[in-house]
Amino acid sequence: MNNKTGFIGLGNMGSALIKGLSATTSAESIYGFDTDKTKTEKLSTLITACNDTQQLLDTCGTVIIAVKPHIVPLLLESLTISPSTIVVSIAAGITIETMSKATSPNQKIVRVMPNTPALAGEGMSVLSANSNVTKEEMESVSAIFAKTGKTIIADEKHMDAVTAMSGCGPAYFFTFIQAMADGGVKLGLSREQAVTLAAQTALGAAKMVLTGEDDPITLRNKVTSPGGSTIAAVHVLEQNGFSGIVMDAVEEAASVSSRLG
């Protein structure tokens, strides 16, 4: 198996993946190409730069397409790709079927939905593949994305839901953290103090959920004392439809993702 990995597109997500991968992989095994040469130069110590996409394709066993979604089909149609090459796309909404039509029915294709916390090493990536990809190959691709956070493998039919939750999800939490910090500022805290309190509390709460010892509602109950300030705040949230609004937002995001695809 060719263990060299190539990246077409060296923007934020491509760069984050390269930085994560470079922790255990030398520049001789990571290749990159971008039409913007300044992006290539910024990663020059971590990658072997390619002059064009075909050079990258001829060298690498796994190629990660990290360009804007609308460019992906046109890009794939313009390339000559070996059926043995694993083509990985991180473009939102671009289906395996679309990529297969742009390449060939025999092409090994993996569709991945990562998210921006990969930039901080706390990403969430969900992977789906066509039947041409072996279990060993899927594990190899998953290991690349695991360098920047957690990974799970799911049926492609769930990708719109995944996009709505983890792909769009950081924006929901940024909005909540901002609103929570605004509340702290209104009560007299400095902006810096309020943002730190809100963000660290969100991080800690998330880590408690990820331990798997208790589900979110059980954890909430543990901090919600009878007649206390927490239940009063939860009452205000639910009285104003907080849970329903979040559910509606996720559903709407999934609907838009489906239409984009």
C-alpha positions, 0 to 999 in steps of 0.5 A: 500500500502506498502510504504517501498522502497528498493534499490538493488545497492548502487552506485552513482545513488542509493545513490543519490536517497536514499539521496534525499528520506531520507530528508522526509523518515526515515531509517526504511522505506528505505532498501538497499543491495549491494554486496560491503559492503563499500557502505552499510556502507556509507549509514548506517544512512540513510537506513536499510541494508539487508543481501540479496536481498530476505530479501529486496524483502520480506520487500519492496513494491517498489524495485529500481534496480540500477545495471549495465544494463547487470546484470538486466535480470539475477538478476530479473530471480534469484529473487522470486518477489511478483506480488504486488511488484513494480519493478523499473529499472533505467538501460539504454536500458533495456525495460519493455518487457525484465523485464517482461520476467525475472519476470512474465506478472503480475509484476508491472514494471516501467522503469526510465531514470534518469541522473547524475545531480540527484547527485546535486539535479537537476536531470531529470527523465522520467518514463514509466510503464506497465499496471499493475501499477496503477495511484496511484502507478505511482505517488508514484514512481514518488515522489521518483525521484522528490526528486532529481529533475524534473520528467515526465511520457512518453510512453516507445517508447520515451525512446531512445530519452529521453536517448539521451537527458537527459541521455546523455545530461549532457556530452554534456553540460560538453563538451560545458562548457569546450570549453567555459572555454577554450575560456576564458583561451585563452583570459587571464582569469584564469581557475577557473574564466573561468569555473565559468563564463561558468558554472554559465552562463549555469545554469542561461540560463537553469533556464530562459528557465525553467520559461516557459515565452519564448522559447529558440530562443526568449531568444536568440534573446533578448540578440542578439543585431544588429551588436553586439558581440553575433550575431557575435559569433552565426554566427560562431557557425552556420557557423560551423554547431553547431545546426546540429552537436548537432541534429546529436549527439542526433540522434546518441545517440538514435540509440545506445540506441536502439541497446543496448536495 
